[in-house]
Amino acid sequence: IENDYRMYYERVFEDNLEAFREYVRKTKDNLVPTNYVTEDGYALGRWLSHQREQYHAGRLAQERIDALNAAGMEWESAETVKAIRYWHEVYAEAKKYAKSHGSIRKMPSGYVTEDGKKLGQWIAQQRGIRKGTRKHSIQMTEKRIAMLDEIGMNWGWL
């Protein structure tokens, strides 16, 4: 019976892994909504959430981690991944601003990019996140601090 369970769970893993690969192929995106169900009835979003939970708890076998990584797995929640992607997207805008203005040090707080990103507010938000007066889904890491310092961030309170 134990062998039957093992085979069943291996089959469930392989079927869902293939469904994940197919989702990525079709959508060109690896962020599967939690409530997403495939046409074949696989609750793929919930299954991926469970894999993340197992991974963060240290209970996911290395061969499964490797297989999921190869398929494009994001180990953080979709919300966190989107926030990180957005941070890098806006940082690229800040870098462009720094290139054309010498730095971001004197950027007006109301500055908005041509495509509507509120860059001045984002810069102020980064100060608040670092100071600890503003909560956000992503952390102000040493790497992000260094990246902002490279383009002339004025932390103001240091």
PAFI-646340 format. One record per residue (C-alpha): residue number from 0; x, y, z; residue in one letter. Coordinates in nm, 4 decimals. Last residue first. Layout:
N
<seq: NUM; u: X; v: Y; w: Z; type: A>
...
//
This chain:
158
<seq: 157; u: 2.1193; v: 5.9636; w: 0.7731; type: L>
<seq: 156; u: 1.7740; v: 6.1269; w: 0.7547; type: W>
<seq: 155; u: 1.7829; v: 6.2628; w: 0.4022; type: G>
<seq: 154; u: 1.8441; v: 5.9352; w: 0.2214; type: W>
<seq: 153; u: 1.9501; v: 6.1287; w: -0.0881; type: N>
<seq: 152; u: 1.9961; v: 5.8618; w: -0.3520; type: M>
<seq: 151; u: 2.2728; v: 5.9418; w: -0.5998; type: G>
<seq: 150; u: 2.2433; v: 5.6777; w: -0.8729; type: I>
<seq: 149; u: 2.4908; v: 5.4369; w: -0.7121; type: E>
<seq: 148; u: 2.3303; v: 5.4942; w: -0.3692; type: D>
<seq: 147; u: 2.0057; v: 5.3510; w: -0.5057; type: L>
<seq: 146; u: 2.1815; v: 5.0323; w: -0.6174; type: M>
<seq: 145; u: 2.3714; v: 5.0119; w: -0.2877; type: A>
<seq: 144; u: 2.0476; v: 5.0425; w: -0.0885; type: I>
<seq: 143; u: 1.8882; v: 4.7788; w: -0.3117; type: R>
<seq: 142; u: 2.1778; v: 4.5397; w: -0.2465; type: K>
<seq: 141; u: 2.1694; v: 4.6080; w: 0.1278; type: E>
<seq: 140; u: 1.8053; v: 4.5068; w: 0.1220; type: T>
<seq: 139; u: 1.5032; v: 4.7313; w: 0.1667; type: M>
<seq: 138; u: 1.2479; v: 4.4559; w: 0.2091; type: Q>
<seq: 137; u: 0.9532; v: 4.3827; w: -0.0165; type: I>
<seq: 136; u: 0.5849; v: 4.3719; w: 0.0802; type: S>
<seq: 135; u: 0.5995; v: 4.7278; w: 0.2103; type: H>
<seq: 134; u: 0.5689; v: 4.9069; w: 0.5421; type: K>
<seq: 133; u: 0.6697; v: 5.2703; w: 0.5741; type: R>
<seq: 132; u: 0.8313; v: 5.4307; w: 0.8775; type: T>
<seq: 131; u: 1.1146; v: 5.1789; w: 0.8867; type: G>
<seq: 130; u: 1.3841; v: 5.4228; w: 0.7760; type: K>
<seq: 129; u: 1.4645; v: 5.2026; w: 0.4771; type: R>
<seq: 128; u: 1.0992; v: 5.1727; w: 0.3777; type: I>
<seq: 127; u: 1.0463; v: 5.5451; w: 0.4264; type: G>
<seq: 126; u: 1.3407; v: 5.6369; w: 0.2077; type: R>
<seq: 125; u: 1.2212; v: 5.3945; w: -0.0616; type: Q>
<seq: 124; u: 0.8757; v: 5.5530; w: -0.0478; type: Q>
<seq: 123; u: 1.0259; v: 5.8967; w: -0.1120; type: A>
<seq: 122; u: 1.1924; v: 5.7595; w: -0.4277; type: I>
<seq: 121; u: 0.8615; v: 5.5996; w: -0.5328; type: W>
<seq: 120; u: 0.6825; v: 5.9304; w: -0.4821; type: Q>
<seq: 119; u: 0.9269; v: 6.1069; w: -0.7146; type: G>
<seq: 118; u: 0.8959; v: 5.8234; w: -0.9677; type: L>
<seq: 117; u: 0.5192; v: 5.8371; w: -0.9993; type: K>
<seq: 116; u: 0.5123; v: 5.6178; w: -1.3100; type: K>
<seq: 115; u: 0.2911; v: 5.7748; w: -1.5784; type: G>
<seq: 114; u: 0.4534; v: 5.6644; w: -1.9061; type: D>
<seq: 113; u: 0.6421; v: 5.9920; w: -1.9466; type: E>
<seq: 112; u: 0.7738; v: 5.9610; w: -1.5922; type: T>
<seq: 111; u: 0.6162; v: 6.1496; w: -1.3011; type: V>
<seq: 110; u: 0.8073; v: 6.3859; w: -1.0698; type: Y>
<seq: 109; u: 0.5957; v: 6.5074; w: -0.7778; type: G>
<seq: 108; u: 0.8674; v: 6.4568; w: -0.5160; type: S>
<seq: 107; u: 1.1071; v: 6.6632; w: -0.7294; type: P>
<seq: 106; u: 1.4336; v: 6.4790; w: -0.8049; type: M>
<seq: 105; u: 1.7230; v: 6.6547; w: -0.6338; type: K>
<seq: 104; u: 1.9370; v: 6.3514; w: -0.5428; type: R>
<seq: 103; u: 1.8295; v: 6.1389; w: -0.8416; type: I>
<seq: 102; u: 2.1684; v: 6.1832; w: -1.0063; type: S>
<seq: 101; u: 2.3425; v: 6.3565; w: -1.2996; type: G>
<seq: 100; u: 2.0157; v: 6.4706; w: -1.4606; type: H>
<seq: 99; u: 2.0096; v: 6.2539; w: -1.7790; type: S>
<seq: 98; u: 2.1763; v: 5.9482; w: -1.6316; type: K>
<seq: 97; u: 2.0003; v: 5.9889; w: -1.2981; type: A>
<seq: 96; u: 1.6608; v: 5.9960; w: -1.4715; type: Y>
<seq: 95; u: 1.7468; v: 5.6804; w: -1.6651; type: K>
<seq: 94; u: 1.8527; v: 5.5141; w: -1.3370; type: K>
<seq: 93; u: 1.5263; v: 5.6186; w: -1.1762; type: A>
<seq: 92; u: 1.3376; v: 5.4603; w: -1.4680; type: E>
<seq: 91; u: 1.5384; v: 5.1373; w: -1.4237; type: A>
<seq: 90; u: 1.4527; v: 5.1543; w: -1.0517; type: Y>
<seq: 89; u: 1.0864; v: 5.1669; w: -1.1522; type: V>
<seq: 88; u: 1.1150; v: 4.8366; w: -1.3409; type: E>
<seq: 87; u: 1.3335; v: 4.6818; w: -1.0704; type: H>
<seq: 86; u: 1.0791; v: 4.7672; w: -0.7996; type: W>
<seq: 85; u: 0.7958; v: 4.6441; w: -1.0249; type: Y>
<seq: 84; u: 0.9628; v: 4.3065; w: -1.0625; type: R>
<seq: 83; u: 1.0095; v: 4.2848; w: -0.6859; type: I>
<seq: 82; u: 0.6461; v: 4.3802; w: -0.6221; type: A>
<seq: 81; u: 0.5268; v: 4.1275; w: -0.8832; type: K>
<seq: 80; u: 0.7371; v: 3.8558; w: -0.7179; type: V>
<seq: 79; u: 0.5973; v: 3.9451; w: -0.3760; type: T>
<seq: 78; u: 0.2364; v: 3.9373; w: -0.4955; type: E>
<seq: 77; u: 0.2935; v: 3.6132; w: -0.6899; type: A>
<seq: 76; u: 0.4178; v: 3.4512; w: -0.3717; type: S>
<seq: 75; u: 0.7848; v: 3.3614; w: -0.3445; type: E>
<seq: 74; u: 0.9434; v: 3.0428; w: -0.4754; type: W>
<seq: 73; u: 0.9034; v: 3.1323; w: -0.8414; type: E>
<seq: 72; u: 0.9141; v: 2.8140; w: -1.0480; type: M>
<seq: 71; u: 1.0483; v: 2.8319; w: -1.4037; type: G>
<seq: 70; u: 1.0142; v: 2.4707; w: -1.5272; type: A>
<seq: 69; u: 1.3809; v: 2.4004; w: -1.4488; type: A>
<seq: 68; u: 1.3246; v: 2.5351; w: -1.0983; type: N>
<seq: 67; u: 1.0284; v: 2.2983; w: -1.0531; type: L>
<seq: 66; u: 1.2366; v: 1.9981; w: -1.1605; type: A>
<seq: 65; u: 1.5280; v: 2.1014; w: -0.9372; type: D>
<seq: 64; u: 1.3015; v: 2.1546; w: -0.6359; type: I>
<seq: 63; u: 1.1420; v: 1.8159; w: -0.7051; type: R>
<seq: 62; u: 1.4838; v: 1.6474; w: -0.7203; type: E>
<seq: 61; u: 1.5783; v: 1.8266; w: -0.3976; type: Q>
<seq: 60; u: 1.2849; v: 1.6827; w: -0.2056; type: A>
<seq: 59; u: 1.0458; v: 1.9361; w: -0.0550; type: L>
<seq: 58; u: 1.0150; v: 1.9402; w: 0.3248; type: R>
<seq: 57; u: 1.2349; v: 2.2394; w: 0.4102; type: G>
<seq: 56; u: 0.9387; v: 2.4432; w: 0.5398; type: A>
<seq: 55; u: 0.9962; v: 2.7025; w: 0.2672; type: H>
<seq: 54; u: 0.9894; v: 2.4286; w: 0.0029; type: Y>
<seq: 53; u: 0.6781; v: 2.2595; w: 0.1428; type: Q>
<seq: 52; u: 0.4932; v: 2.5910; w: 0.1491; type: E>
<seq: 51; u: 0.6072; v: 2.6713; w: -0.2053; type: R>
<seq: 50; u: 0.4923; v: 2.3265; w: -0.3268; type: Q>
<seq: 49; u: 0.1555; v: 2.3898; w: -0.1605; type: H>
<seq: 48; u: 0.1211; v: 2.7213; w: -0.3426; type: S>
<seq: 47; u: 0.2045; v: 2.5390; w: -0.6677; type: L>
<seq: 46; u: -0.0754; v: 2.2879; w: -0.5998; type: W>
<seq: 45; u: -0.3201; v: 2.5680; w: -0.5204; type: R>
<seq: 44; u: -0.2447; v: 2.7406; w: -0.8524; type: G>
<seq: 43; u: -0.2555; v: 2.4136; w: -1.0459; type: L>
<seq: 42; u: -0.5968; v: 2.2987; w: -0.9266; type: A>
<seq: 41; u: -0.5860; v: 2.0353; w: -1.2031; type: Y>
<seq: 40; u: -0.9239; v: 2.0032; w: -1.3769; type: G>
<seq: 39; u: -0.8083; v: 1.9094; w: -1.7266; type: D>
<seq: 38; u: -0.8830; v: 2.2636; w: -1.8494; type: E>
<seq: 37; u: -0.6425; v: 2.3809; w: -1.5796; type: T>
<seq: 36; u: -0.7560; v: 2.5418; w: -1.2540; type: V>
<seq: 35; u: -0.6179; v: 2.8794; w: -1.1441; type: Y>
<seq: 34; u: -0.7264; v: 2.9974; w: -0.7958; type: N>
<seq: 33; u: -0.3720; v: 3.0690; w: -0.6760; type: T>
<seq: 32; u: -0.2919; v: 3.2672; w: -0.9916; type: P>
<seq: 31; u: 0.0056; v: 3.1190; w: -1.1804; type: V>
<seq: 30; u: 0.3077; v: 3.3464; w: -1.2008; type: L>
<seq: 29; u: 0.5340; v: 3.1709; w: -1.4534; type: N>
<seq: 28; u: 0.4375; v: 3.3836; w: -1.7518; type: D>
<seq: 27; u: 0.4830; v: 3.3160; w: -2.1252; type: K>
<seq: 26; u: 0.1088; v: 3.2336; w: -2.1207; type: T>
<seq: 25; u: 0.1055; v: 2.9159; w: -2.3308; type: K>
<seq: 24; u: 0.4522; v: 2.7801; w: -2.2545; type: R>
<seq: 23; u: 0.4298; v: 2.8781; w: -1.8858; type: V>
<seq: 22; u: 0.0903; v: 2.7084; w: -1.8523; type: Y>
<seq: 21; u: 0.2229; v: 2.3993; w: -2.0338; type: E>
<seq: 20; u: 0.5187; v: 2.3743; w: -1.7967; type: R>
<seq: 19; u: 0.2815; v: 2.4088; w: -1.5011; type: F>
<seq: 18; u: 0.0529; v: 2.1357; w: -1.6393; type: A>
<seq: 17; u: 0.3607; v: 1.9143; w: -1.6826; type: E>
<seq: 16; u: 0.4558; v: 1.9752; w: -1.3198; type: L>
<seq: 15; u: 0.0981; v: 1.9025; w: -1.2177; type: N>
<seq: 14; u: 0.1015; v: 1.5651; w: -1.3928; type: D>
<seq: 13; u: 0.4495; v: 1.4791; w: -1.2615; type: E>
<seq: 12; u: 0.3583; v: 1.5668; w: -0.9019; type: F>
<seq: 11; u: 0.0287; v: 1.3777; w: -0.9152; type: V>
<seq: 10; u: 0.2113; v: 1.0761; w: -1.0640; type: R>
<seq: 9; u: 0.4730; v: 1.0861; w: -0.7884; type: E>
<seq: 8; u: 0.1943; v: 1.1128; w: -0.5316; type: Y>
<seq: 7; u: 0.0216; v: 0.8032; w: -0.6755; type: Y>
<seq: 6; u: 0.3471; v: 0.6061; w: -0.6980; type: M>
<seq: 5; u: 0.4275; v: 0.6849; w: -0.3343; type: R>
<seq: 4; u: 0.0751; v: 0.5955; w: -0.2301; type: Y>
<seq: 3; u: 0.0930; v: 0.2628; w: -0.4167; type: D>
<seq: 2; u: 0.4323; v: 0.1871; w: -0.2581; type: N>
<seq: 1; u: 0.2828; v: 0.2426; w: 0.0858; type: E>
<seq: 0; u: 0.0000; v: 0.0000; w: 0.0000; type: I>
//
